[in-house]
């Protein structure tokens, strides 16, 4: 019973670390693909 709050806190820390990891992956993907996506939209607007 004494370790229940520690385990609960540990679970929250693990969820936070997973969310941070997902956020970093999304930021890296957007940083790499951002210019390409921008070019696609520019071509679409230019062709209209």
C-alpha positions in Angstrom: 0.0 0.0 0.0 2.9 2.4 0.6 4.1 2.2 -3.0 0.7 2.8 -4.7 1.3 6.6 -5.1 4.8 6.0 -6.5 3.5 3.5 -9.1 0.7 5.9 -10.0 3.2 8.7 -10.5 5.5 6.3 -12.5 2.6 5.5 -14.8 2.0 9.2 -15.4 5.6 9.8 -16.1 5.6 6.9 -18.6 2.6 8.3 -20.4 4.3 11.8 -20.5 7.4 10.3 -22.0 5.4 8.5 -24.7 3.6 11.7 -25.5 6.9 13.6 -25.8 8.4 10.9 -28.0 5.3 11.0 -30.3 5.5 14.9 -30.4 9.2 14.8 -31.3 8.6 12.3 -34.1 5.7 14.4 -35.5 7.9 17.5 -35.4 10.7 15.8 -37.2 8.4 14.4 -39.9 6.9 17.8 -40.5 10.3 19.5 -40.6 11.4 17.0 -43.2 8.2 16.9 -45.3 7.1 20.5 -44.8 8.8 22.0 -47.8 7.6 19.2 -50.1 4.0 19.7 -48.9 4.4 23.5 -49.4 5.5 22.9 -52.9 2.5 20.7 -53.7 0.1 23.3 -52.5 2.0 26.0 -54.4 1.7 24.0 -57.6 -2.0 23.4 -57.0 -2.6 27.2 -56.5 -0.4 28.1 -59.5 -2.3 25.7 -61.7 -5.8 27.0 -60.7 
